[in-house]
Amino acid sequence: METRALRYFLAVAQAGHMTRAAEQLGIQQPPLSVQIKALERQLGMTLFRRHPRGVALTEAGRAFQAEAQRLLDDMAAMRERMARLARGEAGRVAVGFTSSAAAHRFVPQALRAFRRSHPDVELQISENNAAELTEALAAGRLHAGLLRMPVAQPPGLVFETLLREPMRAALPIDHPLAASPAEQAALPLAALCAEPLILVRRAGAPGLYAELLSLAHARGLRPQVVAEVERMMTNLNLVAAGVGLSVVPASMAGVHAHAIAYLPLADAAALDAPLTLVSRAEEDNLPARHFTALLREMAAQPEEVPTAQAPVPPPSPAPRGRTTPLATRKAAR
């Protein structure tokens, strides 16, 4: 059954007259009558009663009128939905973050901007480490990811550095180095390496800590690594518990501010943290392409998007339970 036959039928039903309906449709009356009779044969029912002044719907015709109108309305709605998909105004974008990338204020700013510009696109957000995010992108489970240093660079993925920020030392707030009168004095690398260190294991975030270890070894220092964890938030939890010291991107300063002091590093120029966008080279999801284009555009305007949060000085005793700037759901492991 062609949609043209449905349109012809509805026109006749509304006009109540074959000739008037034909004029409205821009066709001759005989072909219209032929189409209506063919439709009646196809359905096996009489749709109209003919009388000298025109036609009237039968009971079956009135039932078919409702069904025909619904079908045409559904098809019009489907065409509109497909057109919006083709323009990238609707659909789904699956985005993954590492915990340290999500802590950067650029990320929630970019998400809000995308939601404003694409309100009908569903954003599915998850958190994982860099290795698992990269694997999910390569397997097609994610459309884009934001992480720090790539773990691996599989073919078919594009890695772009959007922003860079300095690293900061994270110390238990009651540590002697944190209690120095020069509260924001830069911490020398030698002083850091002389303390027990907590690092994210290389499978989770190899670059940031590989650079730290390489720089230390190049200067003849022997870092005392007492714990390796999978995520930077776990890293900071252990610092807050007094297990040791660590180094994190400056945008994470302020996490557990009641228990952690954040100091600049004397070797900040040699140690920085990138914010890396990972996307698929042959992405066929138009909303995903719009999302990554927006991130590039926003990152190109650093004066509007600070690359790091200002360090938060140790406050007076305050309620516990601080949260990170961006709440993301844990990805199923």
DRENRO-189801 format. One record per residue: residue in three letters; x, y, z of N, C-alpha, C in turn. Coordinates in steps of 0.2 Angstrom, whole numbers, padded with zeros to 4 digits, always signed. Example, Ala and Ser with C-alpha at 12.3 -4.5 7.8 and 13.67 -1.06 7.14 Angstrom:
ALA+0066-0028+0039+0062-0022+0039+0066-0016+0039/SER+0064-0011+0035+0068-0005+0036+0064+0000+0039/
//
This chain:
MET+0004-0006+0000+0000+0000+0000+0004+0006+0000/GLU+0003+0010-0005+0008+0016-0005+0005+0022-0001/THR+0009+0026+0001+0007+0032+0005+0003+0037+0000/ARG+0004+0037-0006+0000+0041-0011-0007+0039-0010/ALA-0009+0033-0010-0016+0030-0010-0019+0033-0003/LEU-0015+0033+0002-0018+0035+0009-0019+0043+0008/ARG-0015+0046+0005-0016+0054+0005-0022+0055+0000/TYR-0023+0051-0005-0029+0052-0009-0035+0051-0006/PHE-0035+0045-0002-0041+0043+0002-0043+0049+0007/LEU-0038+0051+0011-0039+0056+0016-0042+0063+0013/ALA-0039+0064+0007-0042+0070+0003-0049+0070+0001/VAL-0051+0064-0001-0058+0063-0003-0062+0063+0003/ALA-0060+0059+0008-0064+0059+0015-0065+0066+0017/GLN-0060+0070+0017-0061+0077+0020-0066+0081+0015/ALA-0065+0081+0008-0068+0085+0004-0076+0082+0003/GLY-0077+0076+0004-0083+0073+0003-0085+0073-0005/HIS-0081+0074-0009-0082+0074-0016-0076+0073-0020/MET-0077+0068-0025-0071+0066-0029-0068+0072-0033/THR-0072+0076-0036-0070+0081-0041-0066+0087-0037/ARG-0069+0089-0031-0066+0094-0027-0059+0091-0024/ALA-0059+0085-0022-0053+0082-0019-0048+0082-0025/ALA-0050+0080-0031-0045+0080-0037-0042+0087-0038/GLU-0046+0092-0037-0043+0099-0038-0038+0100-0033/GLN-0040+0099-0027-0035+0100-0021-0029+0096-0022/LEU-0029+0090-0025-0023+0086-0026-0019+0088-0032/GLY-0022+0092-0037-0019+0094-0043-0019+0088-0048/ILE-0024+0084-0048-0024+0078-0053-0031+0078-0056/GLN-0032+0074-0061-0039+0073-0064-0043+0069-0059/GLN-0050+0070-0060-0055+0066-0056-0055+0058-0058/PRO-0055+0056-0064-0055+0049-0066-0049+0045-0063/PRO-0043+0048-0064-0037+0044-0060-0038+0043-0053/LEU-0041+0048-0050-0042+0048-0042-0047+0043-0041/SER-0053+0042-0045-0058+0037-0044-0055+0030-0044/VAL-0051+0030-0049-0047+0023-0050-0043+0021-0044/GLN-0039+0026-0042-0035+0025-0036-0039+0023-0030/ILE-0045+0026-0029-0049+0024-0023-0052+0017-0024/LYS-0055+0016-0030-0057+0009-0031-0052+0004-0030/ALA-0046+0005-0032-0040+0000-0031-0039-0001-0024/LEU-0039+0004-0020-0038+0004-0013-0043+0000-0010/GLU-0050+0001-0012-0055-0003-0009-0054-0011-0010/ARG-0052-0012-0017-0051-0019-0018-0045-0022-0014/GLN-0040-0018-0013-0034-0021-0009-0036-0022-0002/LEU-0041-0018+0001-0043-0019+0008-0048-0024+0008/GLY-0052-0025+0003-0058-0029+0003-0064-0026+0007/MET-0065-0020+0006-0070-0016+0010-0072-0010+0006/THR-0078-0008+0007-0081-0002+0004-0079+0004+0008/LEU-0076+0009+0006-0074+0015+0010-0079+0021+0009/PHE-0082+0021+0004-0086+0027+0002-0093+0024+0000/ARG-0098+0028+0002-0105+0027-0002-0105+0033-0007/ARG-0107+0031-0013-0107+0036-0018-0115+0039-0018/HIS-0116+0045-0019-0122+0048-0020-0122+0054-0025/PRO-0127+0057-0027-0127+0062-0032-0123+0068-0030/ARG-0123+0070-0024-0119+0076-0022-0112+0075-0020/GLY-0110+0068-0020-0103+0067-0018-0102+0060-0015/VAL-0098+0059-0010-0097+0053-0007-0097+0054+0001/ALA-0098+0049+0004-0098+0049+0012-0095+0042+0014/LEU-0091+0043+0020-0088+0037+0022-0092+0032+0025/THR-0091+0026+0024-0094+0020+0027-0091+0020+0034/GLU-0094+0015+0038-0092+0014+0045-0085+0011+0044/ALA-0083+0007+0039-0076+0004+0038-0072+0010+0036/GLY-0075+0014+0032-0071+0020+0030-0069+0025+0035/ARG-0073+0026+0040-0071+0030+0046-0066+0027+0050/ALA-0066+0020+0051-0061+0017+0054-0054+0017+0051/PHE-0055+0016+0044-0048+0017+0040-0046+0024+0040/GLN-0050+0029+0040-0048+0036+0040-0043+0037+0046/ALA-0045+0035+0052-0041+0036+0058-0034+0032+0057/GLU-0034+0026+0055-0028+0022+0054-0024+0026+0049/ALA-0027+0028+0043-0023+0031+0038-0019+0037+0040/GLN-0023+0041+0044-0020+0048+0047-0015+0046+0052/ARG-0016+0041+0056-0010+0039+0061-0004+0037+0057/LEU-0005+0033+0052+0001+0031+0048+0005+0036+0045/LEU+0001+0041+0042+0004+0047+0038+0008+0051+0044/ASP+0005+0052+0049+0008+0056+0055+0014+0053+0057/ASP+0014+0046+0058+0020+0043+0060+0025+0043+0055/MET+0024+0043+0049+0029+0043+0044+0032+0050+0044/ALA+0028+0055+0045+0030+0062+0045+0035+0063+0051/ALA+0033+0060+0057+0037+0061+0063+0044+0057+0062/MET+0043+0051+0058+0049+0048+0057+0054+0051+0053/ARG+0051+0055+0047+0056+0059+0043+0059+0064+0046/GLU+0055+0067+0051+0058+0073+0055+0064+0070+0060/ARG+0062+0065+0063+0068+0062+0067+0074+0060+0063/MET+0073+0057+0057+0079+0055+0053+0082+0062+0051/ALA+0079+0067+0049+0082+0073+0047+0086+0076+0053/ARG+0083+0076+0059+0087+0078+0065+0093+0074+0066/LEU+0093+0068+0065+0099+0063+0066+0104+0065+0061/ALA+0101+0066+0054+0106+0068+0049+0110+0074+0050/ARG+0106+0079+0054+0109+0085+0056+0113+0085+0062/GLY+0113+0079+0065+0117+0079+0072+0114+0082+0078/GLU+0107+0083+0077+0103+0087+0082+0100+0082+0087/ALA+0101+0075+0086+0098+0070+0090+0102+0064+0090/GLY+0102+0060+0094+0106+0053+0094+0109+0052+0101/ARG+0115+0049+0101+0118+0047+0108+0125+0048+0107/VAL+0129+0051+0112+0136+0051+0112+0138+0048+0119/ALA+0142+0043+0118+0145+0040+0124+0152+0042+0125/VAL+0153+0046+0131+0160+0049+0133+0162+0046+0139/GLY+0169+0045+0139+0172+0042+0145+0178+0047+0148/PHE+0179+0047+0154+0184+0051+0157+0188+0047+0162/THR+0194+0049+0163+0198+0047+0169+0196+0051+0175/SER+0197+0049+0181+0195+0053+0187+0199+0060+0187/SER+0205+0060+0185+0209+0066+0185+0207+0071+0179/ALA+0205+0068+0174+0202+0072+0168+0196+0075+0170/ALA+0192+0071+0173+0185+0074+0175+0186+0080+0181/ALA+0191+0080+0184+0192+0085+0190+0194+0092+0187/HIS+0196+0092+0180+0197+0098+0177+0191+0102+0176/ARG+0191+0108+0177+0185+0112+0176+0183+0113+0169/PHE+0187+0112+0164+0186+0112+0157+0180+0107+0156/VAL+0180+0101+0159+0176+0095+0157+0169+0097+0159/PRO+0167+0099+0165+0160+0101+0166+0158+0107+0162/GLN+0162+0111+0160+0161+0117+0156+0159+0115+0149/ALA+0163+0110+0147+0162+0107+0140+0155+0104+0140/LEU+0154+0100+0145+0147+0096+0145+0141+0100+0145/ARG+0142+0106+0149+0136+0110+0149+0135+0114+0143/ALA+0141+0116+0140+0140+0119+0133+0137+0115+0128/PHE+0139+0108+0128+0136+0104+0123+0129+0102+0124/ARG+0127+0102+0131+0120+0101+0132+0116+0107+0130/ARG+0118+0113+0131+0115+0119+0128+0114+0119+0121/SER+0119+0117+0117+0119+0117+0110+0116+0111+0107/HIS+0115+0106+0110+0112+0099+0108+0108+0096+0113/PRO+0102+0100+0115+0098+0097+0121+0095+0091+0119/ASP+0094+0089+0113+0091+0082+0112+0095+0076+0111/VAL+0102+0078+0112+0107+0072+0111+0108+0069+0118/GLU+0107+0063+0118+0109+0059+0125+0116+0059+0126/LEU+0118+0061+0132+0125+0060+0134+0126+0055+0139/GLN+0130+0049+0137+0131+0044+0142+0138+0045+0144/ILE+0139+0045+0151+0145+0047+0154+0147+0041+0158/SER+0154+0040+0158+0156+0034+0162+0164+0036+0164/GLU+0166+0033+0169+0173+0034+0171+0177+0028+0171/ASN+0183+0028+0169+0187+0022+0170+0195+0025+0169/ASN+0199+0020+0169+0206+0022+0169+0208+0023+0161/ALA+0214+0026+0160+0216+0027+0153+0216+0021+0148/ALA+0219+0015+0151+0219+0009+0147+0212+0007+0145/GLU+0208+0006+0150+0201+0004+0148+0197+0008+0144/LEU+0198+0015+0145+0195+0020+0140+0197+0019+0133/THR+0203+0018+0132+0206+0017+0126+0204+0011+0122/GLU+0203+0006+0126+0201-0001+0124+0193+0000+0122/ALA+0189+0003+0126+0182+0004+0124+0181+0009+0118/LEU+0186+0014+0117+0185+0018+0111+0187+0013+0105/ALA+0192+0009+0105+0194+0005+0100+0189+0000+0098/ALA+0185-0002+0103+0180-0007+0102+0173-0004+0100/GLY+0173+0002+0100+0167+0006+0098+0162+0007+0103/ARG+0163+0005+0109+0159+0006+0115+0158+0013+0117/LEU+0163+0017+0115+0163+0025+0117+0164+0028+0111/HIS+0162+0035+0110+0163+0039+0105+0169+0044+0106/ALA+0170+0045+0112+0176+0050+0114+0178+0049+0121/GLY+0184+0051+0123+0187+0050+0129+0191+0056+0131/LEU+0192+0057+0137+0196+0062+0140+0200+0059+0145/LEU+0207+0059+0144+0212+0056+0149+0218+0061+0149/ARG+0223+0059+0153+0229+0062+0154+0234+0060+0148/MET+0238+0055+0150+0243+0053+0145+0241+0046+0142/PRO+0241+0045+0136+0239+0039+0133+0243+0033+0135/VAL+0239+0027+0136+0243+0021+0138+0245+0018+0132/ALA+0241+0018+0127+0243+0015+0120+0239+0019+0115/GLN+0241+0018+0109+0238+0022+0103+0236+0017+0098/PRO+0231+0013+0099+0229+0009+0093+0227+0012+0087/PRO+0228+0009+0081+0226+0012+0075+0218+0013+0075/GLY+0217+0018+0071+0210+0020+0071+0208+0025+0076/LEU+0212+0027+0081+0210+0032+0086+0215+0038+0085/VAL+0212+0044+0087+0216+0050+0086+0217+0053+0093/PHE+0223+0055+0095+0224+0058+0101+0227+0065+0100/GLU+0223+0069+0104+0224+0077+0103+0225+0080+0110/THR+0231+0084+0111+0231+0087+0118+0227+0094+0117/LEU+0223+0094+0122+0218+0100+0122+0221+0106+0126/LEU+0224+0104+0132+0226+0108+0137+0232+0105+0141/ARG+0236+0110+0144+0241+0107+0148+0241+0111+0155/GLU+0243+0108+0160+0243+0111+0167+0249+0108+0171/PRO+0251+0112+0176+0257+0110+0180+0254+0104+0185/MET+0259+0101+0187+0258+0096+0193+0259+0099+0199/ARG+0256+0096+0204+0257+0098+0211+0258+0092+0216/ALA+0262+0094+0221+0263+0089+0226+0257+0089+0231/ALA+0255+0083+0233+0250+0082+0237+0252+0079+0244/LEU+0252+0082+0249+0254+0080+0256+0249+0079+0261/PRO+0250+0075+0266+0245+0075+0272+0246+0082+0275/ILE+0240+0085+0277+0240+0091+0279+0244+0093+0285/ASP+0245+0087+0289+0250+0088+0295+0257+0086+0294/HIS+0259+0085+0288+0266+0083+0286+0270+0090+0287/PRO+0276+0088+0290+0281+0094+0291+0282+0099+0285/LEU+0282+0096+0279+0283+0100+0273+0277+0105+0272/ALA+0271+0102+0274+0265+0106+0273+0265+0112+0278/ALA+0268+0111+0284+0267+0115+0289+0273+0121+0289/SER+0276+0121+0283+0282+0126+0282+0279+0133+0282/PRO+0282+0138+0285+0280+0145+0285+0278+0147+0278/ALA+0283+0145+0274+0282+0147+0266+0277+0142+0264/GLU+0270+0144+0265+0265+0139+0263+0265+0136+0256/GLN+0266+0141+0251+0266+0139+0244+0273+0139+0241/ALA+0278+0138+0245+0285+0137+0243+0285+0131+0238/ALA+0289+0131+0233+0289+0126+0228+0293+0120+0232/LEU+0291+0114+0231+0294+0108+0234+0299+0105+0229/PRO+0305+0105+0231+0311+0102+0227+0309+0095+0226/LEU+0311+0092+0220+0310+0085+0218+0314+0081+0223/ALA+0320+0083+0225+0324+0079+0230+0320+0078+0237/ALA+0316+0083+0239+0313+0082+0245+0307+0078+0244/LEU+0304+0078+0238+0298+0074+0237+0300+0066+0237/CYS+0306+0065+0233+0308+0058+0232+0311+0055+0239/ALA+0312+0059+0244+0314+0057+0250+0309+0055+0255/GLU+0303+0056+0252+0297+0054+0256+0293+0048+0253/PRO+0289+0044+0257+0286+0038+0254+0281+0041+0249/LEU+0281+0038+0243+0277+0040+0237+0271+0035+0236/ILE+0265+0038+0234+0260+0034+0231+0259+0036+0224/LEU+0259+0031+0219+0259+0033+0212+0253+0028+0209/VAL+0250+0031+0204+0246+0027+0200+0250+0022+0196/ARG+0248+0016+0196+0252+0011+0192+0252+0012+0185/ARG+0257+0010+0181+0258+0012+0174+0253+0010+0170/ALA+0250+0004+0171+0244+0002+0167+0238+0007+0167/GLY+0238+0011+0172+0232+0015+0173+0234+0022+0170/ALA+0240+0025+0172+0242+0031+0169+0249+0031+0169/PRO+0252+0029+0163+0259+0028+0163+0263+0034+0162/GLY+0261+0039+0158+0265+0045+0156+0266+0049+0162/LEU+0261+0051+0166+0262+0056+0171+0268+0054+0176/TYR+0267+0048+0178+0272+0045+0183+0278+0042+0180/ALA+0278+0040+0174+0284+0038+0171+0289+0044+0170/GLU+0286+0050+0168+0290+0056+0168+0293+0058+0174/LEU+0289+0057+0180+0292+0059+0186+0297+0054+0188/LEU+0296+0048+0187+0302+0043+0189+0308+0044+0185/SER+0307+0045+0178+0312+0046+0174+0316+0053+0176/LEU+0313+0058+0177+0316+0064+0179+0320+0063+0186/ALA+0317+0059+0191+0321+0058+0197+0327+0054+0196/HIS+0326+0048+0192+0332+0044+0190+0338+0048+0187/ALA+0336+0052+0182+0341+0056+0178+0345+0061+0183/ARG+0342+0063+0189+0345+0067+0194+0348+0063+0199/GLY+0349+0056+0198+0352+0052+0203+0348+0051+0210/LEU+0341+0052+0209+0337+0051+0215+0333+0044+0215/ARG+0332+0042+0220+0329+0035+0221+0322+0036+0225/PRO+0316+0037+0221+0310+0038+0224+0308+0032+0228/GLN+0305+0033+0234+0302+0028+0238+0295+0026+0237/VAL+0293+0022+0232+0286+0021+0230+0284+0015+0235/VAL+0279+0017+0239+0276+0013+0245+0270+0010+0243/ALA+0266+0013+0237+0260+0010+0235+0259+0012+0228/GLU+0255+0008+0224+0253+0009+0218+0246+0007+0217/VAL+0242+0012+0214+0235+0011+0214+0233+0012+0207/GLU+0226+0011+0205+0224+0011+0199+0221+0018+0197/ARG+0219+0022+0201+0216+0029+0200+0218+0034+0204/MET+0218+0040+0202+0221+0046+0206+0217+0047+0212/MET+0210+0046+0211+0206+0047+0217+0208+0043+0223/THR+0209+0036+0221+0212+0032+0226+0219+0034+0229/ASN+0223+0037+0225+0229+0040+0226+0228+0045+0232/LEU+0223+0050+0230+0222+0055+0235+0219+0053+0242/ASN+0215+0048+0241+0212+0045+0247+0218+0042+0252/LEU+0223+0039+0249+0228+0037+0253+0233+0042+0256/VAL+0234+0048+0252+0237+0054+0254+0233+0057+0260/ALA+0227+0057+0260+0223+0060+0265+0223+0055+0271/ALA+0224+0049+0270+0225+0044+0276+0232+0044+0279/GLY+0237+0048+0276+0243+0049+0279+0248+0043+0277/VAL+0246+0040+0272+0251+0034+0269+0257+0037+0266/GLY+0257+0042+0263+0262+0045+0259+0261+0051+0255/LEU+0265+0053+0251+0264+0059+0247+0263+0057+0239/SER+0261+0062+0235+0260+0060+0228+0260+0066+0224/VAL+0259+0066+0218+0259+0071+0213+0253+0070+0209/VAL+0249+0076+0208+0243+0076+0204+0243+0082+0200/PRO+0239+0082+0195+0237+0088+0191+0235+0094+0195/ALA+0236+0100+0194+0234+0106+0198+0227+0106+0199/SER+0223+0104+0194+0216+0105+0194+0213+0100+0199/MET+0217+0095+0202+0214+0091+0207+0215+0094+0214/ALA+0219+0100+0215+0220+0103+0221+0213+0105+0224/GLY+0212+0104+0230+0206+0105+0233+0202+0099+0235/VAL+0204+0093+0232+0201+0087+0234+0203+0085+0241/HIS+0199+0083+0245+0200+0082+0252+0204+0088+0255/ALA+0202+0094+0254+0206+0100+0257+0206+0100+0264/HIS+0202+0096+0268+0203+0096+0275+0208+0091+0277/ALA+0211+0087+0273+0216+0082+0275+0223+0083+0270/ILE+0222+0086+0265+0228+0087+0260+0230+0094+0259/ALA+0237+0095+0259+0240+0101+0257+0243+0100+0250/TYR+0242+0105+0245+0244+0105+0239+0250+0110+0238/LEU+0256+0108+0236+0261+0113+0235+0264+0112+0228/PRO+0266+0118+0225+0269+0118+0218+0276+0114+0218/LEU+0278+0112+0213+0284+0108+0212+0289+0113+0209/ALA+0295+0112+0212+0301+0116+0209+0302+0115+0202/ASP+0301+0108+0200+0302+0106+0193+0296+0106+0189/ALA+0291+0111+0190+0285+0111+0187+0286+0111+0179/ALA+0291+0115+0177+0292+0116+0170+0293+0109+0167/ALA+0296+0104+0170+0298+0098+0167+0292+0093+0168/LEU+0288+0094+0173+0282+0090+0174+0276+0093+0173/ASP+0272+0092+0168+0265+0095+0167+0260+0089+0165/ALA+0254+0091+0166+0249+0086+0164+0245+0088+0158/PRO+0245+0084+0153+0240+0086+0147+0233+0084+0149/LEU+0228+0087+0145+0222+0084+0145+0221+0082+0138/THR+0220+0076+0137+0220+0073+0130+0213+0070+0128/LEU+0211+0072+0122+0205+0070+0119+0206+0064+0114/VAL+0203+0059+0115+0203+0053+0111+0197+0052+0107/SER+0197+0051+0101+0191+0050+0097+0193+0045+0091/ARG+0188+0043+0088+0189+0038+0082+0190+0042+0076/ALA+0195+0040+0072+0197+0043+0066+0191+0043+0061/GLU+0187+0037+0060+0182+0036+0055+0175+0037+0059/GLU+0174+0042+0063+0168+0042+0067+0162+0044+0062/ASP+0157+0040+0062+0151+0041+0058+0145+0043+0062/ASN+0146+0045+0069+0141+0047+0073+0142+0055+0073/LEU+0137+0058+0069+0137+0066+0069+0137+0069+0075/PRO+0133+0068+0080+0133+0071+0087+0140+0070+0090/ALA+0143+0065+0089+0150+0064+0092+0155+0068+0089/ARG+0154+0069+0082+0159+0074+0079+0158+0081+0081/HIS+0151+0083+0082+0150+0089+0085+0153+0090+0092/PHE+0152+0085+0096+0155+0085+0103+0163+0086+0103/THR+0166+0083+0099+0173+0083+0099+0175+0090+0096/ALA+0172+0093+0091+0173+0099+0088+0172+0105+0093/LEU+0167+0104+0097+0166+0109+0102+0171+0109+0107/LEU+0174+0103+0109+0180+0103+0114+0186+0106+0111/ARG+0187+0105+0105+0193+0108+0101+0192+0116+0101/GLU+0186+0118+0100+0185+0125+0099+0185+0129+0106/MET+0183+0125+0112+0183+0128+0118+0191+0128+0121/ALA+0194+0123+0119+0201+0122+0121+0206+0128+0118/ALA+0203+0130+0112+0207+0135+0108+0206+0142+0111/GLN+0202+0142+0117+0201+0149+0120+0202+0148+0127/PRO+0209+0148+0129+0211+0147+0136+0209+0152+0140/GLU+0208+0158+0138+0207+0164+0142+0200+0163+0145/GLU+0195+0159+0141+0189+0158+0144+0188+0151+0148/VAL+0193+0147+0147+0193+0141+0150+0199+0140+0154/PRO+0200+0142+0161+0206+0141+0165+0208+0134+0164/THR+0215+0133+0163+0218+0126+0163+0219+0123+0169/ALA+0218+0126+0175+0219+0123+0181+0216+0127+0186/GLN+0213+0124+0191+0210+0127+0197+0216+0130+0201/ALA+0214+0136+0204+0219+0138+0209+0219+0134+0215/PRO+0225+0133+0218+0226+0129+0224+0222+0131+0230/VAL+0219+0127+0233+0215+0128+0239+0219+0128+0245/PRO+0220+0133+0249+0224+0133+0255+0221+0129+0260/PRO+0225+0126+0265+0221+0122+0270+0217+0126+0274/PRO+0210+0124+0274+0205+0128+0278+0205+0126+0286/SER+0201+0130+0289+0200+0128+0296+0196+0121+0296/PRO+0195+0118+0302+0192+0112+0302+0185+0113+0299/ALA+0183+0108+0294+0176+0109+0291+0173+0102+0290/PRO+0167+0102+0288+0164+0096+0288+0167+0091+0282/ARG+0167+0085+0284+0170+0080+0279+0165+0079+0273/GLY+0168+0075+0268+0164+0073+0263+0164+0078+0257/ARG+0170+0081+0255+0170+0085+0249+0170+0080+0243/THR+0167+0083+0238+0166+0079+0232+0170+0082+0226/THR+0171+0079+0221+0175+0081+0215+0170+0085+0211/PRO+0173+0090+0207+0169+0095+0203+0164+0091+0198/LEU+0166+0085+0196+0161+0082+0191+0159+0075+0193/ALA+0153+0075+0194+0150+0068+0197+0149+0064+0191/THR+0153+0058+0191+0152+0053+0185+0150+0046+0188/ARG+0147+0042+0184+0145+0036+0187+0151+0031+0185/LYS+0152+0027+0190+0157+0022+0188+0156+0017+0183/ALA+0160+0016+0178+0159+0011+0173+0159+0004+0176/ALA+0155+0000+0173+0154-0007+0176+0161-0011+0174/ARG+0164-0014+0179+0170-0017+0177+0169-0024+0175/
//
